[in-house]
Amino acid sequence: MMHSDNAGSIALTKDPTFHAHSKHIDVQFHYTWEQVDEKDVAFKYLPTDHMPADIMTKALPHSKHEKFTMLLGLSHTDHCNNSPLQQ
């Protein structure tokens, strides 16, 4: 199961017919369509508020950073205070 917060990309995985906005999709994307068609992979919408991968790609408010850190099973360390860059 693949989660995405992009409803448009999920729609393209379900309906590979030509759309004006998708005419330049790389040929490699056809592999994804084949995998969905063969039921080897499925995509599910997950709202961005519940997308812990955002911690790796976006600047987040402290509360979201803490929430996603916990969801990913990561722990907070205080190494920043002992960084050689701060000395």
Biopython code that builds the backbone (N, CA, C, O; Angstrom):
import numpy as np
from Bio.PDB.StructureBuilder import StructureBuilder

atoms = [
    (1, "MET", "N", (0.852, -1.177, 0.000)),
    (1, "MET", "CA", (0.000, 0.000, 0.000)),
    (1, "MET", "C", (0.895, 1.236, 0.000)),
    (1, "MET", "O", (1.755, 1.395, 0.866)),
    (2, "MET", "N", (0.686, 2.083, -0.956)),
    (2, "MET", "CA", (1.409, 3.349, -1.054)),
    (2, "MET", "C", (0.456, 4.468, -0.650)),
    (2, "MET", "O", (-0.683, 4.510, -1.114)),
    (3, "HIS", "N", (0.909, 5.362, 0.201)),
    (3, "HIS", "CA", (0.091, 6.499, 0.618)),
    (3, "HIS", "C", (0.564, 7.759, -0.089)),
    (3, "HIS", "O", (1.761, 7.959, -0.292)),
    (4, "SER", "N", (-0.387, 8.604, -0.462)),
    (4, "SER", "CA", (-0.077, 9.859, -1.124)),
    (4, "SER", "C", (-1.066, 10.915, -0.676)),
    (4, "SER", "O", (-2.230, 10.615, -0.406)),
    (5, "ASP", "N", (-0.594, 12.167, -0.597)),
    (5, "ASP", "CA", (-1.508, 13.265, -0.281)),
    (5, "ASP", "C", (-1.850, 14.055, -1.546)),
    (5, "ASP", "O", (-2.322, 15.189, -1.468)),
    (6, "ASN", "N", (-1.609, 13.452, -2.698)),
    (6, "ASN", "CA", (-1.893, 14.092, -3.972)),
    (6, "ASN", "C", (-2.993, 13.308, -4.691)),
    (6, "ASN", "O", (-2.736, 12.281, -5.319)),
    (7, "ALA", "N", (-4.214, 13.812, -4.584)),
    (7, "ALA", "CA", (-5.369, 13.118, -5.168)),
    (7, "ALA", "C", (-5.241, 12.991, -6.686)),
    (7, "ALA", "O", (-5.689, 12.001, -7.265)),
    (8, "GLY", "N", (-4.635, 13.983, -7.331)),
    (8, "GLY", "CA", (-4.471, 13.925, -8.787)),
    (8, "GLY", "C", (-3.581, 12.778, -9.225)),
    (8, "GLY", "O", (-3.871, 12.102, -10.212)),
    (9, "SER", "N", (-2.496, 12.557, -8.493)),
    (9, "SER", "CA", (-1.600, 11.459, -8.874)),
    (9, "SER", "C", (-2.266, 10.107, -8.632)),
    (9, "SER", "O", (-2.054, 9.166, -9.397)),
    (10, "ILE", "N", (-3.065, 10.005, -7.580)),
    (10, "ILE", "CA", (-3.783, 8.757, -7.321)),
    (10, "ILE", "C", (-4.796, 8.503, -8.433)),
    (10, "ILE", "O", (-4.952, 7.369, -8.887)),
    (11, "ALA", "N", (-5.484, 9.556, -8.872)),
    (11, "ALA", "CA", (-6.461, 9.406, -9.957)),
    (11, "ALA", "C", (-5.783, 8.901, -11.228)),
    (11, "ALA", "O", (-6.353, 8.083, -11.950)),
    (12, "LEU", "N", (-4.577, 9.379, -11.507)),
    (12, "LEU", "CA", (-3.863, 8.919, -12.699)),
    (12, "LEU", "C", (-3.492, 7.445, -12.608)),
    (12, "LEU", "O", (-3.434, 6.763, -13.631)),
    (13, "THR", "N", (-3.239, 6.939, -11.400)),
    (13, "THR", "CA", (-2.906, 5.517, -11.275)),
    (13, "THR", "C", (-4.120, 4.640, -11.538)),
    (13, "THR", "O", (-3.979, 3.481, -11.930)),
    (14, "LYS", "N", (-5.313, 5.185, -11.325)),
    (14, "LYS", "CA", (-6.541, 4.404, -11.507)),
    (14, "LYS", "C", (-7.092, 4.512, -12.923)),
    (14, "LYS", "O", (-7.799, 3.614, -13.380)),
    (15, "ASP", "N", (-6.777, 5.599, -13.621)),
    (15, "ASP", "CA", (-7.321, 5.827, -14.957)),
    (15, "ASP", "C", (-6.209, 6.307, -15.880)),
    (15, "ASP", "O", (-5.980, 7.511, -15.993)),
    (16, "PRO", "N", (-5.519, 5.389, -16.538)),
    (16, "PRO", "CA", (-4.372, 5.772, -17.367)),
    (16, "PRO", "C", (-4.744, 6.330, -18.739)),
    (16, "PRO", "O", (-3.880, 6.448, -19.609)),
    (17, "THR", "N", (-6.006, 6.670, -18.944)),
    (17, "THR", "CA", (-6.384, 7.229, -20.232)),
    (17, "THR", "C", (-5.774, 8.621, -20.390)),
    (17, "THR", "O", (-5.351, 9.244, -19.416)),
    (18, "PHE", "N", (-5.739, 9.082, -21.608)),
    (18, "PHE", "CA", (-5.129, 10.371, -21.921)),
    (18, "PHE", "C", (-5.900, 11.516, -21.270)),
    (18, "PHE", "O", (-7.127, 11.576, -21.344)),
    (19, "HIS", "N", (-5.169, 12.412, -20.639)),
    (19, "HIS", "CA", (-5.715, 13.653, -20.097)),
    (19, "HIS", "C", (-4.832, 14.784, -20.597)),
    (19, "HIS", "O", (-3.629, 14.594, -20.774)),
    (20, "ALA", "N", (-5.398, 15.937, -20.823)),
    (20, "ALA", "CA", (-4.627, 17.068, -21.348)),
    (20, "ALA", "C", (-3.442, 17.402, -20.449)),
    (20, "ALA", "O", (-2.379, 17.784, -20.939)),
    (21, "HIS", "N", (-3.616, 17.262, -19.146)),
    (21, "HIS", "CA", (-2.544, 17.622, -18.211)),
    (21, "HIS", "C", (-1.534, 16.504, -18.002)),
    (21, "HIS", "O", (-0.529, 16.706, -17.320)),
    (22, "SER", "N", (-1.774, 15.348, -18.563)),
    (22, "SER", "CA", (-0.866, 14.213, -18.343)),
    (22, "SER", "C", (-0.169, 13.749, -19.614)),
    (22, "SER", "O", (0.426, 12.672, -19.633)),
    (23, "LYS", "N", (-0.233, 14.538, -20.660)),
    (23, "LYS", "CA", (0.319, 14.072, -21.937)),
    (23, "LYS", "C", (1.841, 13.967, -21.924)),
    (23, "LYS", "O", (2.406, 13.307, -22.797)),
    (24, "HIS", "N", (2.513, 14.582, -20.984)),
    (24, "HIS", "CA", (3.971, 14.547, -20.951)),
    (24, "HIS", "C", (4.522, 13.624, -19.860)),
    (24, "HIS", "O", (5.689, 13.737, -19.484)),
    (25, "ILE", "N", (3.702, 12.729, -19.362)),
    (25, "ILE", "CA", (4.166, 11.790, -18.345)),
    (25, "ILE", "C", (5.174, 10.841, -18.957)),
    (25, "ILE", "O", (4.964, 10.304, -20.045)),
    (26, "ASP", "N", (6.265, 10.641, -18.250)),
    (26, "ASP", "CA", (7.346, 9.777, -18.720)),
    (26, "ASP", "C", (6.853, 8.351, -18.929)),
    (26, "ASP", "O", (5.963, 7.876, -18.224)),
    (27, "VAL", "N", (7.438, 7.688, -19.896)),
    (27, "VAL", "CA", (7.076, 6.304, -20.219)),
    (27, "VAL", "C", (7.249, 5.396, -18.998)),
    (27, "VAL", "O", (6.518, 4.416, -18.852)),
    (28, "GLN", "N", (8.196, 5.707, -18.131)),
    (28, "GLN", "CA", (8.421, 4.878, -16.942)),
    (28, "GLN", "C", (7.190, 4.823, -16.044)),
    (28, "GLN", "O", (7.013, 3.864, -15.293)),
    (29, "PHE", "N", (6.328, 5.858, -16.117)),
    (29, "PHE", "CA", (5.128, 5.860, -15.286)),
    (29, "PHE", "C", (4.173, 4.755, -15.705)),
    (29, "PHE", "O", (3.339, 4.327, -14.908)),
    (30, "HIS", "N", (4.280, 4.290, -16.930)),
    (30, "HIS", "CA", (3.417, 3.207, -17.395)),
    (30, "HIS", "C", (3.633, 1.945, -16.554)),
    (30, "HIS", "O", (2.713, 1.143, -16.392)),
    (31, "TYR", "N", (4.824, 1.770, -16.029)),
    (31, "TYR", "CA", (5.106, 0.641, -15.135)),
    (31, "TYR", "C", (4.181, 0.684, -13.915)),
    (31, "TYR", "O", (3.669, -0.346, -13.478)),
    (32, "THR", "N", (3.975, 1.885, -13.375)),
    (32, "THR", "CA", (3.080, 2.032, -12.220)),
    (32, "THR", "C", (1.676, 1.594, -12.587)),
    (32, "THR", "O", (1.026, 0.883, -11.821)),
    (33, "TRP", "N", (1.197, 2.013, -13.762)),
    (33, "TRP", "CA", (-0.137, 1.599, -14.199)),
    (33, "TRP", "C", (-0.238, 0.083, -14.294)),
    (33, "TRP", "O", (-1.235, -0.510, -13.881)),
    (34, "GLU", "N", (0.806, -0.540, -14.842)),
    (34, "GLU", "CA", (0.798, -1.993, -14.962)),
    (34, "GLU", "C", (0.735, -2.660, -13.590)),
    (34, "GLU", "O", (0.006, -3.635, -13.406)),
    (35, "GLN", "N", (1.489, -2.142, -12.635)),
    (35, "GLN", "CA", (1.508, -2.726, -11.297)),
    (35, "GLN", "C", (0.155, -2.566, -10.604)),
    (35, "GLN", "O", (-0.295, -3.476, -9.908)),
    (36, "VAL", "N", (-0.490, -1.423, -10.789)),
    (36, "VAL", "CA", (-1.838, -1.215, -10.224)),
    (36, "VAL", "C", (-2.822, -2.164, -10.892)),
    (36, "VAL", "O", (-3.647, -2.780, -10.217)),
    (37, "ASP", "N", (-2.742, -2.286, -12.205)),
    (37, "ASP", "CA", (-3.635, -3.159, -12.961)),
    (37, "ASP", "C", (-3.481, -4.621, -12.529)),
    (37, "ASP", "O", (-4.463, -5.360, -12.460)),
    (38, "GLU", "N", (-2.240, -5.028, -12.240)),
    (38, "GLU", "CA", (-1.978, -6.403, -11.802)),
    (38, "GLU", "C", (-2.194, -6.595, -10.293)),
    (38, "GLU", "O", (-1.975, -7.682, -9.758)),
    (39, "LYS", "N", (-2.620, -5.536, -9.630)),
    (39, "LYS", "CA", (-2.901, -5.555, -8.183)),
    (39, "LYS", "C", (-1.654, -5.856, -7.347)),
    (39, "LYS", "O", (-1.753, -6.413, -6.253)),
    (40, "ASP", "N", (-0.481, -5.486, -7.868)),
    (40, "ASP", "CA", (0.763, -5.644, -7.123)),
    (40, "ASP", "C", (0.992, -4.480, -6.167)),
    (40, "ASP", "O", (1.726, -4.605, -5.187)),
    (41, "VAL", "N", (0.359, -3.350, -6.460)),
    (41, "VAL", "CA", (0.482, -2.172, -5.608)),
    (41, "VAL", "C", (-0.845, -1.429, -5.645)),
    (41, "VAL", "O", (-1.569, -1.471, -6.639)),
    (42, "ALA", "N", (-1.148, -0.754, -4.552)),
    (42, "ALA", "CA", (-2.362, 0.057, -4.475)),
    (42, "ALA", "C", (-1.997, 1.401, -3.856)),
    (42, "ALA", "O", (-1.082, 1.493, -3.039)),
    (43, "PHE", "N", (-2.714, 2.423, -4.250)),
    (43, "PHE", "CA", (-2.485, 3.759, -3.724)),
    (43, "PHE", "C", (-3.696, 4.198, -2.922)),
    (43, "PHE", "O", (-4.838, 3.930, -3.294)),
    (44, "LYS", "N", (-3.430, 4.870, -1.828)),
    (44, "LYS", "CA", (-4.505, 5.338, -0.954)),
    (44, "LYS", "C", (-4.216, 6.775, -0.561)),
    (44, "LYS", "O", (-3.075, 7.135, -0.271)),
    (45, "TYR", "N", (-5.264, 7.594, -0.554)),
    (45, "TYR", "CA", (-5.123, 8.990, -0.155)),
    (45, "TYR", "C", (-4.901, 9.072, 1.347)),
    (45, "TYR", "O", (-5.588, 8.408, 2.123)),
    (46, "LEU", "N", (-3.948, 9.881, 1.745)),
    (46, "LEU", "CA", (-3.680, 10.152, 3.151)),
    (46, "LEU", "C", (-3.492, 11.657, 3.277)),
    (46, "LEU", "O", (-2.585, 12.218, 2.662)),
    (47, "PRO", "N", (-4.339, 12.322, 4.068)),
    (47, "PRO", "CA", (-4.214, 13.781, 4.192)),
    (47, "PRO", "C", (-2.818, 14.178, 4.659)),
    (47, "PRO", "O", (-2.170, 13.447, 5.408)),
    (48, "THR", "N", (-2.370, 15.332, 4.213)),
    (48, "THR", "CA", (-1.017, 15.779, 4.527)),
    (48, "THR", "C", (-0.784, 15.909, 6.030)),
    (48, "THR", "O", (0.355, 15.799, 6.484)),
    (49, "ASP", "N", (-1.836, 16.140, 6.806)),
    (49, "ASP", "CA", (-1.691, 16.219, 8.264)),
    (49, "ASP", "C", (-1.308, 14.886, 8.882)),
    (49, "ASP", "O", (-0.860, 14.837, 10.027)),
    (50, "HIS", "N", (-1.482, 13.803, 8.130)),
    (50, "HIS", "CA", (-1.163, 12.463, 8.629)),
    (50, "HIS", "C", (-0.035, 11.806, 7.825)),
    (50, "HIS", "O", (0.115, 10.584, 7.849)),
    (51, "MET", "N", (0.751, 12.612, 7.120)),
    (51, "MET", "CA", (1.802, 12.097, 6.249)),
    (51, "MET", "C", (3.173, 12.295, 6.911)),
    (51, "MET", "O", (3.813, 13.328, 6.716)),
    (52, "PRO", "N", (3.624, 11.300, 7.696)),
    (52, "PRO", "CA", (4.887, 11.478, 8.422)),
    (52, "PRO", "C", (6.101, 11.669, 7.520)),
    (52, "PRO", "O", (7.118, 12.191, 7.976)),
    (53, "ALA", "N", (6.027, 11.263, 6.259)),
    (53, "ALA", "CA", (7.161, 11.466, 5.356)),
    (53, "ALA", "C", (7.444, 12.952, 5.134)),
    (53, "ALA", "O", (8.541, 13.313, 4.709)),
    (54, "ASP", "N", (6.468, 13.814, 5.418)),
    (54, "ASP", "CA", (6.671, 15.255, 5.261)),
    (54, "ASP", "C", (7.823, 15.768, 6.110)),
    (54, "ASP", "O", (8.405, 16.808, 5.802)),
    (55, "ILE", "N", (8.157, 15.048, 7.174)),
    (55, "ILE", "CA", (9.265, 15.469, 8.028)),
    (55, "ILE", "C", (10.580, 15.467, 7.249)),
    (55, "ILE", "O", (11.520, 16.178, 7.604)),
    (56, "MET", "N", (10.640, 14.664, 6.190)),
    (56, "MET", "CA", (11.862, 14.561, 5.387)),
    (56, "MET", "C", (11.894, 15.557, 4.224)),
    (56, "MET", "O", (12.946, 15.767, 3.620)),
    (57, "THR", "N", (10.749, 16.173, 3.908)),
    (57, "THR", "CA", (10.682, 16.986, 2.698)),
    (57, "THR", "C", (10.230, 18.425, 2.911)),
    (57, "THR", "O", (10.322, 19.239, 1.992)),
    (58, "LYS", "N", (9.743, 18.756, 4.111)),
    (58, "LYS", "CA", (9.180, 20.087, 4.322)),
    (58, "LYS", "C", (9.623, 20.658, 5.660)),
    (58, "LYS", "O", (9.917, 19.925, 6.604)),
    (59, "ALA", "N", (9.665, 21.981, 5.717)),
    (59, "ALA", "CA", (9.846, 22.655, 7.005)),
    (59, "ALA", "C", (8.494, 22.613, 7.708)),
    (59, "ALA", "O", (7.487, 23.057, 7.155)),
    (60, "LEU", "N", (8.473, 22.083, 8.913)),
    (60, "LEU", "CA", (7.213, 21.891, 9.632)),
    (60, "LEU", "C", (7.195, 22.688, 10.925)),
    (60, "LEU", "O", (8.244, 22.962, 11.508)),
    (61, "PRO", "N", (5.997, 23.062, 11.373)),
    (61, "PRO", "CA", (5.891, 23.650, 12.702)),
    (61, "PRO", "C", (6.353, 22.622, 13.750)),
    (61, "PRO", "O", (6.289, 21.416, 13.514)),
    (62, "HIS", "N", (6.807, 23.104, 14.881)),
    (62, "HIS", "CA", (7.354, 22.229, 15.915)),
    (62, "HIS", "C", (6.380, 21.110, 16.300)),
    (62, "HIS", "O", (6.793, 19.965, 16.487)),
    (63, "SER", "N", (5.087, 21.439, 16.419)),
    (63, "SER", "CA", (4.108, 20.430, 16.846)),
    (63, "SER", "C", (4.015, 19.280, 15.841)),
    (63, "SER", "O", (3.959, 18.115, 16.235)),
    (64, "LYS", "N", (3.999, 19.605, 14.539)),
    (64, "LYS", "CA", (3.954, 18.547, 13.519)),
    (64, "LYS", "C", (5.258, 17.764, 13.491)),
    (64, "LYS", "O", (5.249, 16.545, 13.321)),
    (65, "HIS", "N", (6.368, 18.453, 13.657)),
    (65, "HIS", "CA", (7.664, 17.774, 13.678)),
    (65, "HIS", "C", (7.691, 16.744, 14.806)),
    (65, "HIS", "O", (8.106, 15.603, 14.599)),
    (66, "GLU", "N", (7.253, 17.140, 15.984)),
    (66, "GLU", "CA", (7.214, 16.219, 17.134)),
    (66, "GLU", "C", (6.279, 15.040, 16.853)),
    (66, "GLU", "O", (6.627, 13.894, 17.134)),
    (67, "LYS", "N", (5.090, 15.318, 16.298)),
    (67, "LYS", "CA", (4.108, 14.259, 16.004)),
    (67, "LYS", "C", (4.680, 13.250, 15.013)),
    (67, "LYS", "O", (4.589, 12.043, 15.236)),
    (68, "PHE", "N", (5.270, 13.738, 13.914)),
    (68, "PHE", "CA", (5.796, 12.843, 12.885)),
    (68, "PHE", "C", (7.031, 12.094, 13.365)),
    (68, "PHE", "O", (7.252, 10.947, 12.977)),
    (69, "THR", "N", (7.840, 12.739, 14.210)),
    (69, "THR", "CA", (8.993, 12.058, 14.794)),
    (69, "THR", "C", (8.518, 10.843, 15.585)),
    (69, "THR", "O", (9.095, 9.761, 15.480)),
    (70, "MET", "N", (7.466, 11.029, 16.374)),
    (70, "MET", "CA", (6.907, 9.937, 17.164)),
    (70, "MET", "C", (6.314, 8.847, 16.262)),
    (70, "MET", "O", (6.540, 7.659, 16.494)),
    (71, "LEU", "N", (5.552, 9.253, 15.232)),
    (71, "LEU", "CA", (4.932, 8.276, 14.328)),
    (71, "LEU", "C", (5.958, 7.421, 13.597)),
    (71, "LEU", "O", (5.701, 6.256, 13.293)),
    (72, "LEU", "N", (7.119, 8.001, 13.317)),
    (72, "LEU", "CA", (8.182, 7.267, 12.621)),
    (72, "LEU", "C", (9.053, 6.454, 13.572)),
    (72, "LEU", "O", (9.954, 5.734, 13.140)),
    (73, "GLY", "N", (8.780, 6.575, 14.869)),
    (73, "GLY", "CA", (9.556, 5.820, 15.850)),
    (73, "GLY", "C", (10.937, 6.400, 16.082)),
    (73, "GLY", "O", (11.838, 5.699, 16.542)),
    (74, "LEU", "N", (11.111, 7.671, 15.770)),
    (74, "LEU", "CA", (12.387, 8.335, 15.995)),
    (74, "LEU", "C", (12.388, 8.955, 17.382)),
    (74, "LEU", "O", (11.330, 9.185, 17.969)),
    (75, "SER", "N", (13.558, 9.218, 17.895)),
    (75, "SER", "CA", (13.632, 9.845, 19.210)),
    (75, "SER", "C", (14.426, 11.133, 19.117)),
    (75, "SER", "O", (15.287, 11.290, 18.251)),
    (76, "HIS", "N", (14.128, 12.035, 20.007)),
    (76, "HIS", "CA", (14.796, 13.330, 20.052)),
    (76, "HIS", "C", (16.088, 13.193, 20.847)),
    (76, "HIS", "O", (16.111, 12.601, 21.926)),
    (77, "THR", "N", (17.152, 13.745, 20.300)),
    (77, "THR", "CA", (18.406, 13.804, 21.050)),
    (77, "THR", "C", (18.831, 15.254, 21.157)),
    (77, "THR", "O", (18.369, 16.106, 20.399)),
    (78, "ASP", "N", (19.692, 15.522, 22.081)),
    (78, "ASP", "CA", (20.120, 16.892, 22.323)),
    (78, "ASP", "C", (21.521, 17.124, 21.772)),
    (78, "ASP", "O", (22.298, 17.886, 22.346)),
    (79, "HIS", "N", (21.845, 16.467, 20.658)),
    (79, "HIS", "CA", (23.177, 16.594, 20.076)),
    (79, "HIS", "C", (23.442, 18.000, 19.543)),
    (79, "HIS", "O", (24.597, 18.410, 19.431)),
    (80, "CYS", "N", (22.403, 18.728, 19.218)),
    (80, "CYS", "CA", (22.598, 20.070, 18.648)),
    (80, "CYS", "C", (23.331, 20.979, 19.609)),
    (80, "CYS", "O", (24.120, 21.823, 19.182)),
    (81, "ASN", "N", (23.084, 20.823, 20.905)),
    (81, "ASN", "CA", (23.737, 21.670, 21.891)),
    (81, "ASN", "C", (25.219, 21.344, 22.032)),
    (81, "ASN", "O", (25.983, 22.174, 22.525)),
    (82, "ASN", "N", (25.633, 20.176, 21.616)),
    (82, "ASN", "CA", (27.038, 19.761, 21.731)),
    (82, "ASN", "C", (27.742, 19.761, 20.384)),
    (82, "ASN", "O", (28.837, 19.213, 20.256)),
    (83, "SER", "N", (27.131, 20.363, 19.392)),
    (83, "SER", "CA", (27.701, 20.362, 18.049)),
    (83, "SER", "C", (28.978, 21.172, 17.987)),
    (83, "SER", "O", (29.040, 22.262, 18.557)),
    (84, "PRO", "N", (30.003, 20.670, 17.310)),
    (84, "PRO", "CA", (31.235, 21.436, 17.157)),
    (84, "PRO", "C", (31.003, 22.744, 16.391)),
    (84, "PRO", "O", (31.780, 23.689, 16.521)),
    (85, "LEU", "N", (29.938, 22.791, 15.599)),
    (85, "LEU", "CA", (29.635, 24.012, 14.854)),
    (85, "LEU", "C", (29.205, 25.153, 15.757)),
    (85, "LEU", "O", (29.326, 26.321, 15.388)),
    (86, "GLN", "N", (28.704, 24.823, 16.938)),
    (86, "GLN", "CA", (28.245, 25.865, 17.858)),
    (86, "GLN", "C", (29.331, 26.298, 18.827)),
    (86, "GLN", "O", (29.097, 27.185, 19.648)),
    (87, "GLN", "N", (30.493, 25.707, 18.756)),
    (87, "GLN", "CA", (31.558, 26.068, 19.701)),
    (87, "GLN", "C", (32.408, 27.197, 19.179)),
    (87, "GLN", "O", (33.348, 27.623, 19.850)),
]
sb = StructureBuilder()
sb.init_structure("model")
sb.init_model(0)
sb.init_chain("A")
sb.init_seg("    ")
for serial, (resi, resn, name, xyz) in enumerate(atoms, 1):
    if name == "N":
        sb.init_residue(resn, " ", resi, " ")
    sb.init_atom(name, np.array(xyz, "f"), 0.0, 1.0, " ", f" {name:<3s}", serial, name[0])
structure = sb.get_structure()
